Amino acid sequence: MARHGPTVLRVCRAVLGPVAADDAWSETFLSAMRAYPDLRPGSDVGAWLVTIAHRKAIDQLRAQARRPIPTEALPEPASRNGQPGGFERDLWDALKELPLRQRECIAYHYLAGLPYADVAAVLGGTAAAARRAAADGIATLRRTYLVEDLTLEGRTSR
């Protein structure tokens, strides 16, 4: 730490700035202490520590990107028909018009992110059937929303 600590801290500061660099520096040496017994004899310890520091700094940048940004209050998104409730109400209104199987497949695949094989496992049936039901539901939603969008904008749809 005495020999390579300043170099590691400079790397962390260069990537993260002065505030978050101390945490990355600490994490670097904690990881290095755990991994040191496996370090090959004759290895360049300075380069090895700089590599660990770089990875710890990148980890911190990724974590920063995932943190929420505090705000006083989020505005309610405007709904398509001007009534309170926003996008969620419009989406639910459109989804509830679909047959149950299509609605479930869309919810599990597009909203929950499950692959079609998992959707089929939850609902019963095959992945191909789940894919077809979701595709049919999405097609219906697109047709419905395109017609509504064009009507709301004062255009006529074909």
C-alpha positions in Angstrom: 0.0 0.0 0.0 2.8 2.4 0.8 4.5 1.8 -2.5 1.6 1.6 -4.9 -1.2 3.5 -3.0 -0.6 6.9 -4.5 -0.6 5.5 -8.0 -3.8 3.6 -7.4 -5.4 6.7 -5.9 -4.4 8.8 -9.0 -6.0 6.2 -11.3 -9.2 6.2 -9.2 -9.3 10.0 -9.2 -8.7 10.2 -12.9 -11.7 7.9 -13.6 -14.1 8.9 -10.8 -13.0 12.4 -9.6 -11.9 13.2 -6.1 -15.1 12.4 -4.2 -15.7 8.8 -5.1 -12.0 7.9 -5.6 -11.4 7.0 -1.9 -14.0 4.3 -2.0 -12.6 2.7 -5.1 -9.1 3.0 -3.6 -10.2 1.1 -0.5 -12.1 -1.5 -2.6 -9.0 -2.0 -4.7 -6.8 -2.9 -1.8 -9.4 -5.1 -0.2 -9.8 -7.1 -3.4 -6.0 -7.2 -3.8 -5.5 -8.6 -0.3 -8.0 -11.4 -1.1 -6.4 -12.2 -4.4 -2.7 -11.7 -3.5 -2.2 -15.4 -2.5 -3.1 -16.4 -6.1 -0.8 -13.8 -7.7 1.9 -15.5 -9.8 5.5 -15.0 -8.6 7.3 -12.3 -10.5 4.1 -10.5 -11.5 4.2 -6.7 -11.8 2.3 -5.8 -8.7 1.9 -2.2 -9.7 0.2 -3.1 -13.0 -1.9 -5.7 -11.3 -3.1 -3.1 -8.7 -3.8 -0.5 -11.4 -5.9 -3.1 -13.3 -7.9 -3.8 -10.1 -8.3 -0.1 -9.5 -9.6 0.5 -13.0 -12.2 -2.3 -12.6 -13.3 -1.0 -9.3 -13.6 2.5 -10.7 -15.7 1.2 -13.6 -17.9 -0.7 -11.2 -18.5 2.6 -9.3 -19.4 4.4 -12.5 -21.9 1.7 -13.4 -23.4 1.9 -9.9 -23.7 5.7 -10.2 -25.6 5.3 -13.5 -28.1 3.1 -11.8 -28.8 5.3 -8.8 -32.0 7.4 -8.9 -31.7 11.1 -9.3 -33.7 12.8 -6.4 -36.4 15.2 -7.5 -39.0 17.1 -5.5 -42.0 15.6 -7.2 -42.6 13.9 -10.5 -45.3 15.3 -12.7 -48.2 13.1 -13.6 -47.8 12.2 -17.3 -50.6 13.5 -19.5 -53.0 10.8 -20.7 -54.1 10.5 -24.2 -57.6 11.6 -23.5 -56.7 14.4 -21.1 -58.1 12.7 -18.0 -55.9 12.0 -14.9 -54.2 8.7 -14.8 -51.7 9.0 -17.5 -50.1 6.4 -19.6 -50.8 3.5 -17.2 -54.6 4.0 -17.4 -54.4 4.3 -21.2 -52.3 1.1 -21.4 -54.6 -0.8 -19.1 -57.7 0.3 -21.0 -56.1 -1.0 -24.2 -54.8 -4.2 -22.6 -58.1 -5.1 -21.0 -59.8 -5.2 -24.4 -57.5 -8.1 -25.4 -58.3 -11.7 -24.8 -56.8 -12.9 -21.5 -54.2 -15.2 -23.1 -52.8 -12.3 -25.3 -52.8 -9.9 -22.3 -50.9 -12.4 -20.1 -48.3 -13.2 -22.8 -47.7 -9.5 -23.5 -47.5 -8.8 -19.7 -45.0 -11.6 -19.0 -42.9 -11.1 -22.1 -42.9 -7.4 -22.8 -43.5 -6.0 -19.3 -41.8 -8.6 -17.1 -39.1 -9.5 -19.6 -39.6 -13.2 -19.5 -38.5 -15.2 -22.6 -41.3 -17.1 -24.4 -40.2 -20.4 -23.0 -40.7 -19.1 -19.5 -44.0 -17.5 -20.4 -45.1 -20.9 -21.7 -44.0 -22.6 -18.5 -46.0 -20.1 -16.4 -49.2 -20.2 -18.6 -49.0 -23.7 -20.0 -48.6 -24.5 -23.6 -45.6 -24.0 -25.9 -43.2 -21.1 -26.5 -44.5 -20.9 -30.1 -48.1 -20.5 -28.8 -47.0 -17.8 -26.3 -45.1 -16.0 -29.1 -48.1 -16.1 -31.4 -50.5 -14.8 -28.7 -48.2 -12.0 -27.8 -47.7 -11.1 -31.5 -51.4 -11.1 -32.1 -52.0 -8.9 -29.1 -49.3 -6.4 -30.1 -50.7 -6.2 -33.6 -54.2 -5.4 -32.1 -52.7 -2.8 -29.9 -50.8 -1.2 -32.8 -54.0 -1.1 -34.9 -56.0 0.3 -32.1 -53.5 3.0 -31.1 -52.7 4.0 -34.6 -56.4 4.6 -35.3 -56.8 6.5 -32.0 -53.6 8.6 -32.6 -54.7 9.6 -36.1 -58.2 10.4 -34.8 -56.9 12.5 -31.9 -54.7 14.5 -34.2 -57.6 15.3 -36.5 -56.5 13.1 -39.3 -58.5 10.3 -40.8 -57.1 6.8 -40.8 -57.3 4.2 -43.6 
